[in-house]
């Protein structure tokens, strides 16, 4: 008979192997500064309803860890900033923390990482000297529990430690915490872990004094005259998100570290702001999150590391209305506490959408100028290869005979055909996503009958993106058989 402990260890190894094979993922942070915070079991129900496969907790809440047991969701547990000092000063405290918050839950709860603190180097500088010691103590405790191959240790850091992230090729870490940064990178290299980065294009844009266009922060296409190019490498950056990730890779290069992948542990866009936060809107938040999901799901990296996918956690699941600060600080959530989406979410590689409608549609904005709508209509029916026969004279969608009506039909036809391969609903700012079916009489908009009413936030089944052919990338049958065989052999040997 195989010992239970050996079987559990083998199961964790197998799960870890699958996670590595299946590629990039999108996860979600779960903050708890919420007045009407659902129970842990309700939170897990919401997570499962929306097919979320990876979550990050800011602490090691026992109720959440118990509720996540058996869900298969990959969990990053957090060491709070208040706990780091004690763990850094005592190996026994670190061992007790691992035994209580990790070892007692696995393998039922699929804990795969420990995030040590939150932005320690920029927000809690007096703790910085013991940060890497704390990480080492936790890692040694994992080794003692035979969990070090499945549970990685890292520490989320803010981009504040990179004072000049553009151009990415010249970016370097702050000189003051260089020694700690060096030790941190050495630890990540030695333990085969990854760099946890909190990257917010929202702040890069709003604090940038108009240097970069809004479309650049929202992953929207830029006209040729506004392309963002690193003058040293001539790399073109289609999004601020990619540039911030690359700035971190180049900062590691400057300290002669390579081969450490980056996981973005926080990014997002607020859906509401105060009088001086005009860019915090539902529309911008929806655009950012939809495009982020599409960007990460293409399984590629930034220009300097095109073959390293950018695994990413959205900040955050719920709006945290109890957080101090400006209005925007309280409105980063993508799901309401009742389980419905804050804004419609259309997904690359999946026909499922969030919200209460039966589909998402791309239509012309009410305030768009007729000249720009005409340009968009011409492009959609021409280069965009939309089927515009139904808006010709005598056809079902010709009347009402208006540029806005015709543009809406053409925009939507293009969007429904192309969104799975990166097509967007923008058309130079004249289009918007809606969950209201624009069909009327005998004029049926594409998507009215062929989209499911699913509520999934992420592609079904997915620890990684679905390829255009509907197959999981990088997982051939031979590799699958090899993994199963290797796991069986491991169990036997143990």
C-alpha positions in Angstrom: 0.0 0.0 0.0 1.3 3.5 -0.9 1.7 5.7 2.2 -0.8 8.5 2.4 1.9 11.1 2.8 3.7 9.8 -0.3 0.5 9.8 -2.3 -0.2 13.4 -1.2 3.3 14.5 -2.2 3.0 12.8 -5.6 -0.4 14.4 -6.2 1.1 17.8 -5.5 4.0 17.2 -7.9 1.5 16.1 -10.6 -0.7 19.2 -10.1 2.4 21.4 -10.3 3.5 19.7 -13.5 0.1 20.3 -15.1 0.1 23.9 -14.1 3.5 24.5 -15.7 2.5 22.7 -18.9 -0.8 24.5 -19.5 0.6 28.0 -19.8 -0.6 31.5 -18.9 -3.5 32.1 -16.5 -5.6 35.0 -15.1 -6.3 35.0 -11.4 -8.0 37.3 -9.0 -7.1 38.9 -5.7 -9.6 38.7 -2.8 -9.6 41.6 -0.5 -11.8 41.7 2.5 -12.4 45.4 3.4 -16.0 44.9 2.4 -19.0 45.9 4.4 -21.2 43.0 3.3 -18.4 40.5 2.7 -20.0 37.2 1.7 -19.2 34.1 3.8 -16.2 32.0 2.7 -18.4 29.3 1.2 -20.3 32.0 -0.8 -17.1 33.5 -2.0 -15.9 30.1 -3.3 -19.3 29.6 -5.0 -18.8 32.9 -6.8 -15.3 31.9 -7.7 -16.5 28.6 -9.2 -19.5 30.2 -10.9 -17.2 32.5 -12.8 -14.7 29.7 -13.5 -11.8 31.4 -11.7 -8.9 29.0 -11.4 -6.3 31.1 -9.4 -6.8 33.3 -6.4 -4.5 35.3 -4.1 -5.4 35.9 -0.4 -3.8 38.7 1.4 -3.6 36.6 4.6 -4.1 32.9 5.5 -7.7 33.1 6.5 -8.7 29.7 7.8 -12.3 30.0 6.7 -11.3 30.7 3.1 -8.6 28.0 3.1 -11.1 25.4 4.4 -13.8 26.5 1.9 -11.4 26.2 -1.0 -10.6 22.6 -0.2 -11.5 20.3 -3.0 -12.1 23.2 -5.4 -8.9 22.7 -7.4 -8.4 26.4 -7.4 -4.7 27.4 -7.1 -4.2 29.5 -4.0 -1.5 32.0 -3.1 -1.6 32.7 0.7 -0.3 35.9 2.1 2.0 36.7 5.0 0.8 40.1 6.3 3.2 43.0 6.6 2.7 42.8 10.4 3.9 39.1 10.4 7.0 39.6 8.3 9.2 41.0 11.1 8.6 38.1 13.5 9.1 35.4 10.8 12.3 37.1 9.7 13.6 37.1 13.3 12.8 33.5 14.1 13.0 30.3 12.1 10.6 28.6 14.6 8.0 31.3 14.1 8.3 30.6 10.3 7.9 26.9 10.8 4.9 27.4 13.0 3.4 29.7 10.3 3.9 27.1 7.6 2.5 24.2 9.7 -0.6 26.2 10.6 -1.3 28.0 7.3 0.0 25.7 4.6 0.8 22.1 5.7 -2.4 21.6 7.6 -4.5 22.4 4.4 -2.6 20.7 1.5 -3.3 18.7 -0.6 -7.0 19.2 -0.2 -6.5 23.0 -0.6 -4.2 23.6 -3.6 -1.8 26.1 -2.1 0.9 26.9 -4.6 2.6 30.0 -3.3 3.3 32.2 -0.3 3.4 36.0 -0.9 5.5 37.5 1.8 4.2 40.9 2.7 2.8 43.5 0.2 5.2 46.0 -1.3 7.5 45.9 1.7 10.4 47.7 0.0 8.4 50.8 -0.8 5.7 50.8 1.9 7.4 49.3 5.0 11.1 50.1 4.6 11.9 49.3 8.3 11.0 45.7 7.6 13.0 45.5 4.4 16.3 44.3 6.1 14.6 41.1 7.3 12.5 40.4 4.2 14.8 37.9 2.5 15.6 36.2 5.8 11.8 35.8 6.4 11.5 34.3 2.9 14.4 31.9 3.6 12.9 30.8 6.9 9.6 30.0 5.2 11.3 28.1 2.4 13.3 26.0 4.9 10.0 25.2 6.7 8.5 24.1 3.4 11.5 21.9 2.8 11.0 20.3 6.2 7.4 19.6 5.2 8.3 18.2 1.8 6.3 21.1 0.2 9.1 23.2 -1.4 8.7 21.7 -4.9 5.0 22.6 -5.0 4.8 25.8 -2.9 6.9 28.8 -4.1 7.9 31.7 -1.9 8.1 35.3 -3.3 7.2 38.9 -2.3 5.0 41.3 -4.3 6.8 44.6 -5.0 5.5 47.9 -6.4 6.8 49.6 -9.5 7.8 52.4 -7.1 11.2 50.6 -6.8 11.8 51.4 -10.4 11.9 55.2 -10.6 12.1 55.5 -14.4 10.3 52.6 -16.1 10.5 54.2 -19.6 12.2 53.5 -21.8 12.1 49.9 -20.4 15.6 49.1 -21.7 17.2 51.7 -19.3 15.1 50.9 -16.3 16.9 50.0 -13.0 15.8 49.4 -9.4 16.1 52.2 -6.8 19.7 52.5 -5.6 18.7 52.6 -1.9 17.2 49.1 -1.6 19.7 47.6 -4.1 21.3 45.3 -1.6 17.9 43.9 -0.5 16.7 43.6 -4.1 19.9 41.7 -5.0 19.3 39.3 -2.1 15.7 38.9 -3.1 16.6 38.1 -6.7 19.3 35.6 -5.5 16.7 33.9 -3.4 14.2 33.6 -6.3 16.9 32.3 -8.5 18.1 29.7 -6.0 14.6 28.4 -5.2 13.3 28.5 -8.8 10.6 31.0 -7.9 9.3 34.0 -9.6 9.2 37.8 -9.2 5.8 39.1 -8.0 5.1 42.5 -9.5 2.2 44.9 -8.8 1.8 46.8 -12.1 -0.9 49.5 -12.6 -1.2 51.2 -15.9 -4.0 53.2 -14.4 -1.5 55.0 -12.2 1.1 55.1 -14.9 -1.4 57.0 -17.0 -3.1 59.3 -14.4 0.3 60.3 -12.9 1.9 60.7 -16.3 0.8 64.3 -17.0 -0.5 63.4 -20.4 2.8 61.8 -21.6 1.0 58.6 -22.8 -2.4 58.3 -24.4 -5.3 56.7 -22.6 -5.6 54.0 -25.4 -2.0 52.9 -24.6 -3.0 52.2 -20.9 -6.2 50.4 -22.0 -4.5 48.0 -24.5 -6.3 49.8 -27.4 -4.7 50.1 -30.8 -2.6 53.2 -31.4 -2.4 55.1 -34.8 1.0 54.8 -36.6 2.0 58.3 -35.6 1.6 57.6 -31.9 3.4 54.2 -31.7 5.4 53.8 -28.4 8.9 52.7 -29.3 11.9 52.1 -27.0 14.7 54.1 -28.8 17.4 51.7 -27.7 15.9 48.4 -28.7 13.4 49.7 -31.2 10.8 47.4 -29.6 7.2 48.6 -30.2 5.0 48.5 -27.1 1.3 48.1 -27.8 0.4 48.5 -24.1 1.8 50.2 -21.0 1.3 46.9 -19.2 3.9 45.2 -21.4 6.3 48.1 -21.0 6.0 47.9 -17.2 6.7 44.2 -17.2 9.7 44.7 -19.5 11.0 47.5 -17.3 11.2 45.0 -14.5 12.9 42.4 -16.6 15.5 45.0 -17.7 16.0 46.1 -14.1 16.8 42.5 -13.2 19.2 42.3 -16.2 21.0 45.4 -14.8 21.8 43.3 -11.7 22.9 40.4 -13.9 19.9 38.2 -13.1 18.1 36.3 -15.8 15.7 33.4 -16.0 13.4 34.7 -13.3 9.9 34.9 -14.7 7.5 37.7 -13.6 4.0 37.1 -12.3 1.9 40.2 -12.1 0.2 39.8 -8.7 -1.9 43.0 -9.0 -3.3 45.0 -11.9 -6.7 46.5 -12.7 -8.7 49.7 -13.3 -11.2 51.4 -11.0 -14.8 51.6 -12.2 -15.7 54.7 -10.3 -13.8 57.8 -9.1 -14.3 61.2 -7.4 -14.5 64.6 -9.1 -10.8 64.6 -9.9 -10.7 61.0 -11.2 -12.4 61.3 -14.5 -10.7 58.2 -16.0 -12.1 55.9 -13.3 -15.2 54.8 -15.2 -17.1 51.6 -15.8 -16.4 51.8 -19.5 -12.6 52.2 -19.0 -12.5 49.4 -16.4 -14.4 47.0 -18.6 -12.1 47.9 -21.6 -9.0 47.4 -19.5 -10.0 44.1 -17.9 -11.4 42.6 -21.2 -8.3 43.5 -23.1 -6.1 42.3 -20.2 -7.7 38.9 -20.3 -7.3 38.8 -24.1 -3.6 39.9 -23.8 -2.6 37.4 -21.1 -4.5 34.6 -22.9 -2.4 34.8 -26.0 0.3 33.1 -24.0 3.1 35.4 -25.0 5.4 37.7 -23.1 6.6 41.3 -23.5 8.9 42.3 -26.4 12.1 41.4 -24.5 10.8 38.0 -23.4 8.2 37.0 -26.0 8.3 33.3 -25.0 7.5 33.9 -21.3 3.8 34.3 -20.7 2.6 37.0 -18.2 0.6 35.2 -15.6 -1.6 37.8 -14.0 -3.9 38.4 -11.0 -6.7 41.0 -11.4 -7.1 43.5 -8.6 -9.7 42.6 -7.4 -12.8 40.4 -6.9 -15.0 42.8 -4.9 -15.1 46.5 -4.4 -13.6 47.2 -0.9 -15.8 50.1 0.3 -14.1 50.2 3.7 -10.7 51.1 2.3 -9.5 54.6 3.1 -8.5 57.2 0.5 -10.2 58.5 -2.7 -13.3 57.1 -4.3 -11.3 55.1 -6.8 -9.6 53.2 -4.1 -12.9 51.6 -3.2 -13.9 50.6 -6.7 -11.5 48.1 -8.2 -13.8 45.0 -8.0 -15.0 43.1 -11.1 -17.7 41.1 -9.3 -20.5 42.4 -7.0 -20.9 40.6 -3.7 -24.2 39.1 -5.1 -22.2 37.3 -7.8 -23.0 39.5 -10.8 -20.4 41.2 -12.9 -19.7 44.9 -12.3 -19.4 45.3 -16.1 -19.9 43.0 -19.1 -16.8 40.8 -19.8 -16.2 39.3 -23.2 -13.6 36.7 -23.4 -10.9 35.6 -25.8 -11.3 31.9 -26.5 -14.7 31.6 -24.9 -18.3 32.4 -25.9 -19.2 32.9 -22.3 -19.9 36.3 -20.9 -20.7 37.8 -17.5 -23.8 39.7 -16.8 -27.5 38.9 -17.1 -28.0 39.1 -20.8 -27.7 36.5 -23.5 -24.8 38.1 -25.3 -22.4 41.0 -25.7 -22.6 43.3 -28.7 -20.5 46.0 -30.3 -22.5 49.1 -31.3 -21.9 52.7 -32.3 -21.7 55.2 -29.5 -24.6 57.7 -29.3 -22.3 60.7 -29.2 -19.9 59.6 -32.0 -19.6 62.1 -34.9 -21.0 61.0 -38.3 -17.7 61.6 -40.0 -15.9 59.2 -37.7 -18.7 56.7 -37.9 -18.6 56.8 -41.6 -14.8 56.1 -41.5 -15.4 53.2 -39.1 -18.2 51.8 -41.3 -16.0 52.0 -44.4 -13.2 50.1 -42.6 -15.5 47.4 -41.2 -17.1 46.7 -44.5 -13.8 46.9 -46.3 -10.6 45.9 -44.6 -12.4 44.5 -41.6 -14.4 42.1 -43.9 -17.6 42.4 -42.1 -20.7 41.1 -43.9 -22.5 44.3 -44.8 -25.0 42.9 -47.2 -27.8 43.1 -44.7 -27.5 46.9 -44.5 -27.9 47.4 -48.2 -31.1 48.9 -49.7 -34.0 46.5 -49.5 -32.3 44.3 -46.9 -33.5 43.6 -43.3 -31.1 46.0 -41.6 -31.2 48.9 -44.1 -33.9 50.8 -42.2 -33.6 53.0 -40.3 -31.3 54.4 -43.0 -28.7 56.1 -40.7 -24.9 56.0 -40.4 -25.2 55.1 -36.7 -27.5 52.1 -37.4 -25.4 50.8 -40.3 -22.2 51.3 -38.3 -23.6 49.4 -35.4 -24.5 46.4 -37.5 -21.1 46.4 -39.3 -19.1 46.9 -36.1 -20.9 44.0 -34.4 -20.5 41.7 -37.3 -16.7 42.4 -37.3 -16.4 42.1 -33.6 -18.3 38.8 -33.3 -16.1 37.2 -36.0 -12.7 38.6 -34.8 -12.8 39.0 -31.0 -11.5 35.5 -30.4 -8.3 36.3 -32.4 -7.8 39.8 -30.9 -10.4 42.0 -32.6 -11.6 44.8 -30.4 -14.7 47.0 -30.2 -13.2 50.4 -30.5 -13.2 51.8 -34.1 -11.3 55.0 -33.2 -13.4 55.5 -30.1 -16.8 55.4 -31.8 -17.9 51.9 -30.6 -18.8 50.4 -27.2 -19.8 47.0 -25.7 -23.4 46.5 -24.6 -25.3 43.5 -23.2 -28.6 44.9 -24.7 -29.4 43.0 -27.8 -29.7 45.6 -30.6 -31.7 43.3 -32.9 -35.1 44.6 -34.1 -37.9 43.2 -36.3 -36.2 41.0 -38.9 -32.7 42.6 -38.4 -30.9 40.1 -36.2 -27.4 41.1 -34.9 -24.8 38.3 -34.9 -24.6 36.9 -31.4 -28.3 37.1 -30.6 -28.7 33.4 -30.8 -25.3 31.8 -30.9 -23.9 33.1 -27.6 -24.5 31.2 -24.4 -25.8 32.9 -21.3 -22.9 31.6 -19.2 -21.5 33.6 -16.4 -17.9 32.4 -16.6 -15.2 35.0 -16.1 -12.5 32.9 -17.6 -12.3 30.3 -20.4 -13.9 27.0 -19.4 -11.7 24.4 -17.8 -8.7 26.5 -17.8 -5.5 26.7 -16.1 -4.3 28.3 -19.3 -5.6 29.8 -22.5 -7.4 27.9 -25.2 -5.8 28.0 -28.6 -7.7 29.2 -31.7 -8.1 25.5 -32.6 -9.8 24.8 -29.3 -6.9 22.8 -27.9 -4.8 23.6 -24.9 -1.4 24.8 -26.1 1.8 22.9 -25.4 0.0 19.7 -24.2 0.3 17.0 -26.8 -1.0 13.5 -26.1 2.5 12.2 -25.9 3.4 14.7 -23.2 0.2 13.9 -21.3 1.0 10.2 -21.3 4.6 11.0 -20.2 3.3 13.1 -17.3 0.9 10.4 -16.1 3.6 7.7 -16.5 6.1 9.8 -14.6 3.7 10.4 -11.8 2.8 6.7 -11.5 6.5 5.8 -11.5 7.1 8.4 -8.8 4.3 7.0 -6.7 5.6 3.5 -7.0 9.2 4.5 -6.2 8.0 6.4 -3.1 
